[in-house]
Amino acid sequence: MAMSAAEIEGLIKEAFPDAEISIKDLAGDGDHYAAQVITTAFAGKSRVQQHQMVYDALKGRMGNELHALALQTSAPE
């Protein structure tokens, strides 16, 4: 079962209310997305930690409903 971009954005926004989020469906199948997430919560965190925080926000859906998510994460400049 695929996820919509709106569902992904909603889960991320729930975890990071100040986040600027951009999501693109890469294959048109609801399974392969690219997301850019910018939030103050990432300040001082490594790229790996930032990605783990996003995966945590997806509440176990990564690898299940959501097959692939290419992430670009950063704190605001």
Helices and strands as residue ranges (DSSP letters): H 5-15, E 20-25, E 32-38, G 40-42, H 47-57, E 68-74
